[in-house]
């Protein structure tokens, strides 16, 4: 009856560690989210949909034939495998929080107020003639 003891056991989310390809993919995704200053909405969305991460991975698998026409097939497969793991959402949230904290610290060190950096085109300078 020893086998029955572990028949329904699931891995703890704290034990999850992505492989190198998945880590690079998540890092790239998180850096882009932080660069666009969408970390807070992304964290909110991830936390709300935490119970559905496996279901969302299965939905991505359903869309795989269409999505791989546009995206890298290997990267897309790694993203699906990553999201199928129980600790994946926790890992993404930790990376987003860490990257956002690094960006805020960098802005404070440079003397800028956090969130005031303009990333779009700058307006032309006005030269008033007297």
LUMSE-314069 format. One line per 10 residues: number of its first residue (from 1); for each residue z, y, x of N, C-alpha, C, CB. Coordinates in steps of 0.2 Angstrom, whole numbers, plus 5000, padded with zeros to 4 digits. Glycine has a CB too. Layout:
N
NUM = Z/Y/X/Z/Y/X/Z/Y/X/Z/Y/X  ...
% end
This chain:
130
1 = 5000/4994/5004/5000/5000/5000/5000/5006/5004/5006/5000/4995  5000/5005/5011/4999/5011/5015/4993/5016/5014/5000/5009/5022  4988/5012/5012/4982/5016/5011/4982/5021/5005/4976/5011/5011  4986/5019/5000/4987/5023/4994/4990/5029/4995/4990/5019/4989  4995/5029/5000/4998/5035/5002/4994/5041/5004/5003/5034/5007  4988/5040/5007/4984/5045/5009/4977/5045/5006/4982/5044/5017  4977/5042/5000/4971/5041/4996/4969/5048/4993/4972/5036/4990  4974/5052/4991/4972/5059/4988/4974/5064/4993/4975/5059/4981  4976/5063/4999/4978/5068/5004/4972/5073/5005/4981/5065/5010  4974/5080/5006/4969/5084/5008/4971/5088/5014/4967/5089/5002
11 = 4967/5091/5018/4969/5094/5024/4972/5101/5022/4963/5096/5028  4976/5103/5026/4980/5110/5025/4975/5115/5027/4986/5110/5029  4975/5121/5024/4970/5126/5026/4972/5129/5033/4971/5132/5021  4978/5128/5035/4980/5131/5042/4977/5126/5047/4988/5131/5042  4975/5120/5046/4972/5116/5051/4965/5117/5052/4973/5109/5049  4962/5121/5048/4955/5122/5048/4953/5126/5054/4952/5125/5042  4948/5124/5058/4945/5128/5064/4938/5127/5064/4949/5126/5071  4934/5132/5063/4927/5132/5063/4924/5130/5070/4923/5138/5060  4918/5127/5070/4914/5125/5076/4911/5132/5079/4909/5120/5075  4908/5131/5085/4906/5137/5088/4900/5141/5084/4903/5136/5095
21 = 4896/5137/5081/4890/5140/5077/4893/5144/5071/4885/5135/5075  4898/5140/5068/4901/5143/5062/4905/5150/5064/4905/5138/5058  4908/5149/5069/4912/5155/5072/4907/5161/5073/4916/5153/5078  4902/5160/5076/4897/5165/5078/4894/5168/5071/4892/5163/5082  4892/5164/5067/4890/5166/5060/4894/5170/5057/4887/5160/5056  4901/5168/5056/4906/5172/5053/4907/5179/5056/4912/5168/5052  4907/5178/5063/4909/5185/5067/4903/5190/5065/4909/5183/5074  4897/5188/5065/4891/5192/5064/4892/5195/5057/4885/5188/5065  4893/5191/5052/4894/5193/5045/4900/5198/5044/4895/5187/5040  4905/5196/5047/4911/5201/5047/4910/5208/5050/4917/5197/5050
31 = 4907/5207/5056/4905/5214/5059/4901/5218/5055/4902/5212/5066  4896/5215/5052/4892/5219/5048/4895/5222/5042/4886/5215/5045  4900/5218/5039/4904/5221/5033/4908/5226/5035/4908/5215/5030  4911/5226/5041/4916/5231/5043/4912/5237/5045/4920/5229/5050  4906/5236/5048/4902/5242/5050/4900/5246/5044/4895/5239/5054  4899/5243/5039/4897/5246/5032/4903/5248/5029/4892/5241/5028  4909/5247/5031/4915/5250/5028/4916/5246/5021/4915/5257/5027  4915/5240/5021/4915/5236/5015/4921/5231/5015/4909/5233/5013  4925/5231/5020/4930/5226/5022/4935/5226/5016/4934/5228/5028  4937/5231/5013/4942/5231/5007/4939/5227/5001/4945/5238/5006
41 = 4933/5229/4999/4930/5226/4993/4928/5219/4995/4924/5229/4991  4927/5217/5001/4925/5210/5003/4931/5206/5003/4922/5210/5010  4937/5209/5005/4943/5205/5005/4946/5204/4998/4949/5209/5009  4945/5209/4994/4947/5208/4987/4942/5203/4983/4946/5215/4983  4936/5203/4984/4932/5198/4982/4933/5191/4984/4924/5199/4983  4935/5190/4991/4936/5184/4993/4943/5181/4991/4937/5184/5001  4948/5185/4990/4954/5183/4987/4954/5181/4980/4959/5189/4988  4950/5184/4976/4949/5183/4969/4945/5176/4968/4945/5188/4965  4941/5175/4973/4937/5169/4972/4939/5163/4977/4929/5170/4973  4945/5163/4979/4947/5158/4984/4947/5151/4981/4954/5160/4986
51 = 4949/5150/4974/4949/5143/4972/4942/5141/4971/4952/5143/4965  4937/5145/4971/4930/5143/4970/4926/5142/4976/4927/5148/4965  4929/5142/4982/4925/5142/4988/4921/5136/4988/4929/5143/4994  4923/5130/4986/4919/5124/4987/4914/5124/4982/4924/5118/4985  4915/5127/4976/4910/5127/4971/4904/5132/4973/4913/5130/4964  4906/5137/4976/4901/5142/4979/4897/5139/4984/4904/5148/4981  4900/5135/4988/4896/5131/4993/4891/5126/4990/4901/5127/4998  4893/5123/4985/4888/5119/4981/4883/5123/4978/4892/5115/4976  4884/5129/4976/4879/5133/4973/4874/5135/4978/4882/5139/4969  4877/5137/4984/4873/5138/4990/4868/5133/4992/4877/5141/4996
61 = 4871/5126/4991/4867/5121/4993/4861/5120/4987/4871/5114/4993  4863/5122/4981/4858/5121/4976/4852/5126/4977/4861/5123/4969  4854/5132/4980/4849/5137/4982/4845/5136/4989/4852/5144/4982  4847/5131/4992/4845/5130/4999/4837/5130/5000/4848/5124/5002  4834/5126/4995/4826/5126/4996/4823/5133/4996/4823/5122/4991  4826/5138/4992/4823/5144/4991/4826/5149/4997/4825/5147/4984  4832/5148/4998/4835/5153/5003/4833/5151/5010/4843/5152/5003  4831/5145/5012/4829/5144/5019/4822/5146/5020/4829/5136/5020  4818/5148/5015/4812/5152/5016/4813/5158/5019/4808/5152/5010  4818/5162/5017/4820/5168/5020/4825/5168/5026/4823/5173/5014
71 = 4830/5164/5026/4835/5164/5031/4834/5158/5035/4842/5163/5027  4837/5158/5041/4837/5153/5046/4840/5146/5043/4841/5155/5052  4837/5141/5043/4839/5135/5039/4845/5132/5043/4834/5129/5040  4846/5132/5049/4852/5129/5053/4858/5134/5051/4851/5129/5060  4857/5140/5052/4863/5145/5050/4865/5144/5043/4861/5152/5051  4860/5143/5038/4862/5142/5031/4866/5136/5030/4856/5143/5027  4864/5131/5033/4867/5124/5033/4874/5125/5036/4863/5119/5037  4875/5128/5041/4882/5129/5044/4886/5133/5040/4881/5132/5051  4883/5138/5036/4887/5142/5032/4890/5138/5026/4883/5148/5029  4885/5134/5023/4887/5129/5018/4893/5124/5020/4881/5125/5015
81 = 4892/5121/5026/4897/5117/5029/4904/5121/5030/4895/5113/5035  4903/5127/5032/4909/5131/5033/4913/5132/5027/4907/5138/5036  4909/5134/5021/4912/5136/5015/4915/5130/5011/4907/5139/5011  4913/5124/5013/4916/5118/5010/4923/5116/5012/4911/5112/5011  4925/5119/5018/4931/5118/5020/4937/5122/5017/4932/5119/5028  4943/5119/5016/4948/5123/5012/4950/5129/5016/4954/5118/5011  4950/5130/5022/4953/5135/5026/4948/5141/5027/4956/5133/5032  4942/5140/5025/4936/5145/5027/4938/5152/5024/4930/5142/5024  4940/5152/5018/4941/5159/5015/4947/5163/5019/4943/5159/5008  4952/5159/5021/4957/5162/5025/4955/5164/5032/4963/5157/5026
91 = 4950/5160/5035/4948/5162/5041/4944/5168/5041/4943/5156/5044  4939/5169/5036/4935/5175/5035/4940/5181/5034/4930/5174/5029  4945/5180/5030/4949/5186/5028/4953/5188/5035/4955/5184/5023  4955/5183/5039/4959/5185/5045/4954/5189/5050/4961/5179/5048  4948/5187/5050/4943/5190/5054/4941/5197/5052/4936/5186/5055  4940/5198/5045/4939/5204/5043/4945/5209/5044/4938/5204/5035  4951/5207/5043/4957/5211/5044/4957/5213/5052/4963/5208/5042  4956/5208/5056/4956/5210/5063/4951/5214/5065/4956/5203/5067  4945/5214/5063/4939/5218/5065/4941/5225/5062/4933/5215/5063  4943/5225/5056/4944/5232/5053/4950/5236/5057/4946/5231/5046
101 = 4955/5232/5059/4961/5235/5063/4958/5237/5070/4966/5230/5064  4954/5233/5073/4951/5236/5079/4947/5242/5078/4946/5230/5082  4943/5242/5073/4939/5248/5072/4943/5254/5070/4934/5247/5066  4948/5254/5067/4953/5259/5065/4957/5261/5072/4958/5257/5060  4959/5257/5076/4962/5258/5082/4957/5262/5087/4965/5252/5085  4951/5260/5087/4946/5263/5091/4945/5270/5089/4939/5259/5091  4944/5271/5082/4943/5278/5079/4949/5283/5081/4942/5278/5072  4955/5280/5080/4961/5284/5082/4962/5286/5089/4968/5280/5079  4960/5281/5093/4960/5283/5100/4955/5288/5102/4958/5276/5104  4949/5288/5099/4944/5293/5100/4946/5300/5097/4937/5291/5098
111 = 4951/5300/5093/4953/5307/5090/4950/5308/5083/4951/5312/5094  4946/5303/5081/4943/5304/5074/4947/5302/5069/4936/5301/5074  4947/5305/5063/4950/5302/5057/4947/5295/5055/4950/5307/5051  4950/5290/5053/4947/5284/5051/4943/5285/5045/4953/5279/5050  4937/5283/5045/4933/5283/5039/4929/5289/5038/4937/5283/5033  4929/5293/5044/4925/5300/5043/4918/5299/5047/4929/5305/5046  4917/5294/5050/4911/5293/5054/4905/5292/5050/4911/5286/5059  4900/5296/5051/4893/5296/5047/4889/5291/5051/4890/5303/5047  4886/5287/5047/4881/5282/5050/4874/5284/5048/4883/5275/5048  4873/5288/5043/4866/5289/5041/4863/5295/5044/4866/5291/5033
121 = 4858/5298/5042/4854/5303/5046/4859/5310/5045/4847/5305/5043  4859/5314/5050/4863/5320/5050/4859/5325/5047/4865/5321/5057  4862/5330/5043/4858/5335/5040/4856/5340/5046/4863/5339/5035  4851/5344/5045/4849/5349/5050/4854/5354/5051/4842/5351/5048  4854/5357/5057/4859/5362/5058/4856/5369/5055/4860/5363/5065  4860/5373/5052/4858/5379/5049/4859/5385/5054/4862/5381/5042  4854/5389/5055/4854/5395/5059/4853/5401/5055/4849/5394/5065  4859/5404/5053/4859/5410/5049/4857/5416/5054/4866/5411/5046  4852/5419/5051/4850/5425/5055/4853/5432/5052/4842/5426/5054  4856/5436/5056/4859/5442/5053/4855/5448/5054/4866/5443/5057
% end
